[in-house]
Amino acid sequence: MKELRIRPQITDNDLKTLVKRTQKWFSKNERVKITVGFRARQHLFMDDLGPKTIAGFLGMLGSHKIVNPVQKQGRKFVAVIDP
């Protein structure tokens, strides 16, 4: 299983790069764990930004199968997807 760590303020160009990397992993039949982490005072907005950031990434990715839906674990949100 591969892991992508994303910050809530990530730009669209950086997300496109991560989408390309994820598609390479999907071609090798790897699962991908997406983690959105929050630092310092960012946790005040994490209930809105965490799922929204993961949803934006999954929207750019296209077809996929969600193994574990978005879950809150402390100061981060985690989701696992299959090709």
C-alpha positions in Angstrom: 0.0 0.0 0.0 1.3 3.4 -1.0 0.5 6.6 1.0 0.0 10.2 -0.2 0.2 13.0 2.4 -1.7 16.1 1.5 -2.0 19.5 3.2 -5.3 21.4 3.0 -3.7 24.4 1.2 -2.4 22.3 -1.7 -2.5 23.9 -5.1 -4.1 22.4 -8.2 -0.8 21.8 -10.0 0.5 19.8 -7.0 -2.7 17.8 -7.0 -2.3 17.1 -10.7 1.2 15.7 -10.0 -0.1 13.5 -7.2 -2.9 12.3 -9.5 -0.3 11.2 -12.1 1.7 9.4 -9.4 -1.5 7.7 -8.1 -2.3 6.5 -11.7 1.2 5.0 -12.0 0.6 3.1 -8.7 -2.8 2.0 -10.0 -1.2 0.6 -13.1 1.0 -1.5 -10.8 -2.2 -2.6 -9.0 -1.3 -0.9 -5.7 -3.8 0.4 -3.1 -3.4 4.1 -2.1 -3.9 5.6 1.3 -4.7 9.4 1.2 -3.9 11.4 4.3 -4.8 15.0 4.9 -2.9 16.3 7.9 -3.5 19.5 9.9 -1.0 21.5 11.9 -1.3 24.1 14.7 -4.5 26.1 14.3 -5.6 24.4 11.1 -7.4 21.9 13.2 -10.1 24.5 13.8 -11.2 24.2 10.2 -10.5 20.5 9.7 -14.1 19.3 9.7 -14.7 21.3 6.5 -11.4 21.1 4.8 -10.5 17.5 5.3 -13.3 15.8 3.4 -13.4 18.6 0.8 -9.7 18.2 0.0 -10.0 14.4 -0.4 -13.2 14.8 -2.5 -11.3 17.3 -4.8 -8.4 14.8 -5.2 -10.8 11.9 -5.9 -12.7 14.1 -8.4 -9.5 14.8 -10.3 -8.5 11.1 -10.2 -11.6 9.8 -11.9 -12.7 6.2 -11.6 -11.6 4.4 -8.4 -13.0 2.1 -5.7 -13.1 3.4 -2.2 -12.0 0.6 0.3 -12.3 2.7 3.5 -14.3 5.9 3.3 -13.0 9.1 4.8 -12.3 8.7 8.5 -11.1 11.2 11.1 -8.1 10.0 13.0 -6.9 12.7 15.5 -5.6 15.7 13.4 -5.9 14.0 10.1 -8.4 12.5 7.7 -7.7 9.1 6.0 -9.2 7.3 3.0 -8.0 4.1 1.2 -8.7 3.6 -2.5 -8.3 0.7 -5.0 -7.7 1.0 -8.8 
